[in-house]
Amino acid sequence: MSGIITNPVPEKKQAKKKMHVLSIHVVNHAGVLSRIAGLFSRRMYNIDSLSVGETEDPKISRMTIVTHADENTFHQIQNQLAKLEDVKHICELHKDQAVLREHVLIKVNNKDTTAIMQICQIFRANVVDVSKKLLTLELTGGPSKINAFIDLMEQFEIEGLVRTGLTGLKRGSTTEAEEAARENN
């Protein structure tokens, strides 16, 4: 025994990561998606899901990005996005103040069509394609509804699955475009 006593270095407490949903209005032209994805990639931020589509104004697209980050990192993400010339408006969508939805298509083995149809009826899912061996189902809803449906479909052998990722809009009568216009004035 050497007689040397060492004090262990206390582990740095990691800040708690939580899910953040960003709704970002961007100029609708080539290269914008690449620049925003590159910003996340260069700074080692992860994108959990990403959906993009044209808004009511064809010159503007809305990007919905879901990421898990602690508060400090999330503020860094927002600040970095705000510096991009193509970004016109950024807001966080909170689940209690927004309508958040996801779309899923699932291809399952149709050995027990009756049971599958009963589950589809409960979840209000639709059958969108039928073949001799497979059923293709679609469902739109919140993430917990989608996850519960997938869990129940696993017993029927899922042969294929695709999720769109989260998208959403703020609740209420004020639109994000109106909020952006107020912020810019």
C-alpha positions as CSV (number, residue, x, y, z in Angstrom):
1,M,0.0,0.0,0.0
2,S,1.4,3.3,-1.0
3,G,-0.4,5.4,1.5
4,I,-1.6,7.8,-1.2
5,I,-5.2,8.8,-0.7
6,T,-7.0,10.2,-3.7
7,N,-10.3,11.9,-3.8
8,P,-12.4,10.8,-6.7
9,V,-13.3,13.6,-9.0
10,P,-17.0,14.2,-8.7
11,E,-18.9,13.3,-11.9
12,K,-20.2,16.3,-13.8
13,K,-24.0,16.1,-13.5
14,Q,-25.5,16.0,-17.0
15,A,-28.3,18.4,-17.6
16,K,-31.6,16.7,-18.3
17,K,-32.5,16.4,-22.0
18,K,-36.1,16.8,-23.0
19,M,-38.0,16.8,-26.3
20,H,-38.3,20.1,-28.1
21,V,-40.4,20.7,-31.2
22,L,-39.4,23.6,-33.4
23,S,-41.6,25.2,-36.0
24,I,-39.4,27.2,-38.4
25,H,-40.6,29.4,-41.3
26,V,-37.9,29.5,-44.0
27,V,-37.6,30.9,-47.5
28,N,-38.8,28.2,-49.9
29,H,-35.9,27.7,-52.3
30,A,-33.2,25.1,-53.0
31,G,-30.5,24.5,-50.4
32,V,-32.3,25.7,-47.3
33,L,-32.9,22.2,-45.9
34,S,-29.3,21.3,-46.5
35,R,-28.1,24.4,-44.6
36,I,-30.3,23.8,-41.6
37,A,-29.4,20.1,-41.5
38,G,-25.7,21.1,-41.8
39,L,-26.0,23.4,-38.9
40,F,-27.3,20.6,-36.7
41,S,-24.6,18.2,-38.0
42,R,-21.7,20.6,-37.6
43,R,-22.6,21.2,-34.0
44,M,-23.3,17.6,-33.2
45,Y,-27.0,18.3,-32.5
46,N,-29.3,15.3,-33.3
47,I,-32.5,15.7,-35.3
48,D,-35.0,13.1,-34.1
49,S,-37.5,13.9,-36.9
50,L,-37.9,16.5,-39.6
51,S,-40.8,17.4,-41.8
52,V,-40.9,20.1,-44.4
53,G,-43.7,21.5,-46.5
54,E,-44.9,24.6,-48.2
55,T,-47.1,26.9,-46.2
56,E,-50.2,29.0,-47.2
57,D,-47.6,31.3,-48.8
58,P,-45.7,29.4,-51.6
59,K,-42.6,31.5,-50.9
60,I,-42.4,30.1,-47.4
61,S,-41.9,26.5,-46.1
62,R,-42.5,25.3,-42.6
63,M,-39.9,23.0,-41.1
64,T,-40.9,21.0,-38.0
65,I,-37.8,19.7,-36.2
66,V,-37.9,17.5,-33.2
67,T,-34.7,17.2,-31.1
68,H,-33.8,16.2,-27.5
69,A,-31.6,18.7,-25.7
70,D,-31.0,20.3,-22.4
71,E,-32.2,23.9,-22.0
72,N,-28.7,25.4,-22.7
73,T,-28.2,23.4,-25.9
74,F,-31.7,24.1,-27.0
75,H,-31.1,27.9,-26.7
76,Q,-27.9,27.5,-28.7
77,I,-29.8,25.7,-31.4
78,Q,-32.4,28.5,-31.6
79,N,-29.7,31.2,-31.6
80,Q,-27.8,29.4,-34.4
81,L,-30.9,29.0,-36.5
82,A,-31.9,32.7,-36.0
83,K,-28.5,33.7,-37.6
84,L,-29.4,31.9,-40.9
85,E,-30.6,34.4,-43.5
86,D,-33.2,32.0,-44.9
87,V,-34.9,31.5,-41.5
88,K,-37.8,34.0,-41.1
89,H,-39.4,32.8,-37.9
90,I,-38.8,30.2,-35.1
91,C,-41.1,29.1,-32.4
92,E,-41.2,26.1,-30.0
93,L,-44.4,24.1,-30.1
94,H,-45.4,22.9,-26.6
95,K,-47.7,19.9,-26.5
96,D,-50.3,21.7,-24.4
97,Q,-50.4,24.7,-26.7
98,A,-50.2,23.0,-30.1
99,V,-51.7,20.3,-32.2
100,L,-48.9,17.8,-32.9
101,R,-49.5,14.9,-35.2
102,E,-47.6,12.1,-37.0
103,H,-48.5,9.8,-39.8
104,V,-47.5,6.1,-40.0
105,L,-47.9,3.4,-42.7
106,I,-47.6,-0.2,-41.4
107,K,-47.5,-3.3,-43.5
108,V,-48.5,-6.4,-41.5
109,N,-49.1,-10.1,-42.2
110,N,-52.9,-10.6,-42.6
111,K,-53.2,-14.1,-41.0
112,D,-55.7,-12.7,-38.5
113,T,-57.6,-10.0,-40.4
114,T,-60.5,-9.9,-38.0
115,A,-58.2,-9.0,-35.0
116,I,-56.3,-6.5,-37.1
117,M,-59.5,-4.8,-38.2
118,Q,-60.8,-4.6,-34.6
119,I,-57.6,-2.8,-33.5
120,C,-57.8,-0.5,-36.5
121,Q,-61.4,0.4,-35.6
122,I,-60.4,1.3,-32.0
123,F,-57.5,3.5,-33.2
124,R,-59.4,4.8,-36.3
125,A,-56.7,3.5,-38.6
126,N,-57.4,2.8,-42.2
127,V,-56.6,-0.1,-44.5
128,V,-55.1,1.4,-47.6
129,D,-53.8,-1.7,-49.4
130,V,-54.6,-5.4,-49.3
131,S,-52.7,-8.3,-50.9
132,K,-52.9,-12.1,-50.4
133,K,-50.4,-12.0,-47.5
134,L,-50.3,-8.4,-46.3
135,L,-52.4,-5.5,-45.1
136,T,-51.1,-1.9,-45.3
137,L,-52.5,0.3,-42.6
138,E,-52.3,4.1,-42.0
139,L,-52.8,6.1,-38.9
140,T,-52.5,9.7,-37.9
141,G,-52.2,10.8,-34.3
142,G,-50.0,11.9,-31.5
143,P,-46.7,10.0,-30.8
144,S,-48.2,8.0,-27.9
145,K,-51.2,6.8,-30.1
146,I,-48.8,5.9,-32.9
147,N,-46.5,4.0,-30.5
148,A,-49.4,2.1,-28.9
149,F,-50.7,1.1,-32.3
150,I,-47.3,-0.1,-33.4
151,D,-46.9,-2.1,-30.2
152,L,-50.2,-3.9,-30.9
153,M,-49.4,-4.5,-34.5
154,E,-46.1,-6.3,-33.6
155,Q,-48.1,-9.5,-32.8
156,F,-49.1,-9.7,-36.5
157,E,-45.5,-9.5,-37.8
158,I,-44.7,-6.0,-39.1
159,E,-43.2,-6.4,-42.6
160,G,-42.7,-2.7,-43.2
161,L,-43.1,0.6,-41.3
162,V,-42.6,4.3,-42.1
163,R,-43.3,7.3,-39.9
164,T,-43.5,10.9,-41.1
165,G,-42.1,12.5,-38.0
166,L,-44.0,15.0,-35.9
167,T,-45.6,18.1,-37.4
168,G,-47.8,20.6,-35.8
169,L,-49.4,24.0,-35.5
170,K,-50.0,26.3,-32.5
171,R,-53.6,26.2,-31.1
172,G,-55.8,29.2,-31.1
173,S,-56.7,32.0,-33.4
174,T,-53.3,33.6,-33.9
175,T,-51.2,32.1,-36.7
176,E,-47.4,31.8,-36.6
177,A,-47.3,34.1,-39.7
178,E,-49.2,36.8,-37.7
179,E,-46.8,36.3,-34.8
180,A,-43.8,36.6,-37.1
181,A,-45.2,39.8,-38.6
182,R,-45.6,41.3,-35.2
183,E,-42.1,40.4,-34.2
184,N,-40.7,42.0,-37.3
185,N,-42.5,45.3,-36.8
